[in-house]
Amino acid sequence: MTGPGPSDAEIETMIRIASRVPDHGRLAPWRFILYRGDVRYEIGEKLAALADRIEGPLPEARLAKERTRFSRAPLVIGVVSVARPNAKIPQWEMLLSGGAAAMNLVLAANALGYGANWITNWYSDVPEGRAILGLKEDERVVGFVHVGSFAGEAPERARPDVAGLVSDYSGPVEG
């Protein structure tokens, strides 16, 4: 993906659309972090250093890949799960609400004419990686939505055969 990326007004529209999701209890158990401009390159350097420390020493090609993780699109929007203590609403339901917000964000970007790619990657599961990306200790990554313009055709990938994913209810499962 390349520029142009969305304007501030378009970003606000995308966030408004992303926020219109099932949210039992109206807890807003998610938040958004915008990564744009030079900060994308700074994050890349920090992720490369972290990967090298954890797995290294790494070859230059792998370090280069880590350096560009957040600079492959003009805008990356982090969708962060902020599970809130609640006696009635389970944590998994709050996480699903965050997933719905991320999906709405992708759809909103597409509706505005941008390409969007939702990823997580290794740094989402590493406490040091989450800290680099601005998450608090009790927060988790739902996804990073990369938003920009496609230089060519959007790549297509193989999709599952839906016939194998659907069945009619046939009663309780035995045993």
C-alpha positions in Angstrom: 0.0 0.0 0.0 1.0 3.5 -0.6 -0.2 7.0 -0.2 -2.4 8.9 -0.1 -3.8 7.7 3.2 -7.0 8.9 4.7 -7.5 12.5 5.9 -8.2 13.3 9.5 -11.9 13.7 8.7 -11.9 10.2 7.0 -10.1 8.7 10.0 -12.7 10.1 12.3 -15.4 8.6 10.0 -13.7 5.2 10.1 -13.4 5.3 13.9 -17.1 6.2 14.2 -18.0 3.3 12.0 -15.6 1.0 13.8 -17.2 1.9 17.1 -20.8 0.9 16.0 -20.5 -2.7 17.1 -22.2 -5.1 19.5 -21.1 -3.9 23.0 -23.1 -5.6 25.7 -23.2 -3.2 28.6 -21.9 -0.3 26.6 -18.5 -0.8 28.0 -16.5 0.2 24.9 -14.0 -2.5 25.7 -11.6 -1.4 23.0 -9.6 1.7 21.9 -7.7 2.8 18.8 -4.1 3.9 18.4 -3.1 5.8 15.3 0.4 5.2 14.0 1.4 7.6 11.2 4.2 9.7 10.0 7.8 9.2 11.3 6.6 7.2 14.3 6.0 4.2 12.0 9.8 4.1 11.3 10.7 4.6 14.9 8.5 1.6 15.8 10.1 -0.4 13.1 13.6 0.2 14.6 12.4 -0.8 18.0 10.7 -4.0 16.8 13.8 -4.9 14.8 15.9 -4.4 18.0 13.5 -6.5 20.1 13.4 -9.3 17.5 17.2 -9.4 17.4 17.3 -9.5 21.2 14.7 -12.3 21.5 15.7 -14.4 18.5 19.1 -13.0 17.3 21.4 -12.4 16.0 19.2 -12.0 13.0 20.2 -11.7 9.3 19.9 -8.2 7.8 17.0 -9.3 5.6 14.9 -10.2 8.6 15.9 -7.0 10.4 14.9 -5.0 7.3 11.5 -6.8 7.4 11.0 -5.9 11.0 11.9 -2.3 10.3 9.1 -1.9 7.8 6.3 -3.6 9.8 4.5 -0.3 10.4 5.7 1.7 7.4 4.1 -0.4 4.6 1.0 1.8 4.6 0.6 5.5 5.4 -1.6 4.7 8.4 -1.8 1.9 10.8 -4.7 1.8 13.3 -4.2 -0.4 16.3 -7.3 -1.9 17.7 -6.7 -2.7 21.4 -8.9 -4.9 23.6 -9.5 -3.1 26.9 -11.4 -5.7 28.9 -13.3 -4.1 31.8 -14.1 -5.9 35.0 -17.8 -6.8 34.9 -19.8 -9.4 36.8 -22.3 -9.9 34.0 -20.3 -9.6 30.8 -17.6 -12.2 30.1 -14.1 -11.2 28.9 -14.4 -13.2 25.7 -17.5 -11.2 24.8 -15.5 -8.0 25.2 -12.7 -9.4 23.0 -15.3 -10.3 20.3 -16.6 -6.7 20.4 -13.0 -5.5 19.7 -12.9 -8.0 16.8 -16.1 -6.5 15.4 -14.6 -3.0 15.7 -11.6 -4.1 13.7 -13.7 -5.7 11.0 -15.9 -2.5 10.8 -12.7 -0.5 10.5 -11.6 -2.6 7.5 -15.0 -2.2 5.9 -15.1 1.5 6.6 -11.6 2.0 5.0 -12.8 0.0 1.9 -16.0 2.0 1.7 -13.9 5.2 1.6 -11.9 3.7 -1.3 -8.8 2.6 0.6 -7.2 -0.7 0.9 -7.0 -2.2 4.4 -5.1 -5.2 5.8 -5.7 -6.5 9.3 -2.7 -8.2 10.9 -1.4 -9.1 14.4 2.1 -10.7 14.2 4.6 -11.9 16.7 5.0 -8.6 18.6 1.3 -8.7 19.6 2.0 -11.6 22.0 5.2 -10.3 23.5 4.8 -8.0 26.5 7.8 -5.9 25.3 6.2 -5.6 21.8 2.9 -4.4 23.2 4.7 -1.9 25.4 6.6 -0.5 22.3 3.2 -0.1 20.6 1.7 1.9 23.4 -0.4 -0.8 25.1 -0.8 -1.0 28.8 0.1 -4.2 30.6 -3.6 -5.4 30.9 -4.4 -4.6 27.2 -4.2 -7.0 24.3 -3.9 -6.5 20.6 -7.0 -7.2 18.5 -5.2 -6.2 15.3 -3.3 -3.6 13.4 -5.3 -2.3 10.4 -2.9 -1.0 7.7 -4.7 1.6 5.6 -3.6 3.2 2.3 -4.0 3.2 -1.4 -3.1 0.2 -3.6 -0.5 0.8 -6.2 -2.1 -1.9 -8.4 -4.8 -4.5 -8.0 -5.6 -5.8 -4.5 -4.1 -9.3 -4.2 -6.7 -12.1 -3.8 -6.1 -15.2 -1.8 -7.7 -18.6 -1.7 -10.9 -18.7 0.3 -12.5 -21.7 2.1 -15.2 -23.7 0.4 -18.3 -22.5 2.3 -20.1 -25.8 1.7 -17.8 -27.4 4.2 -18.5 -24.7 6.8 -22.3 -24.9 7.0 -24.6 -27.5 8.4 -28.2 -27.7 9.6 -28.8 -28.3 13.3 -29.2 -32.1 13.9 -29.6 -32.1 17.7 -27.4 -32.2 20.7 -23.9 -33.7 20.3 -23.6 -37.1 22.1 -20.7 -37.9 24.3 
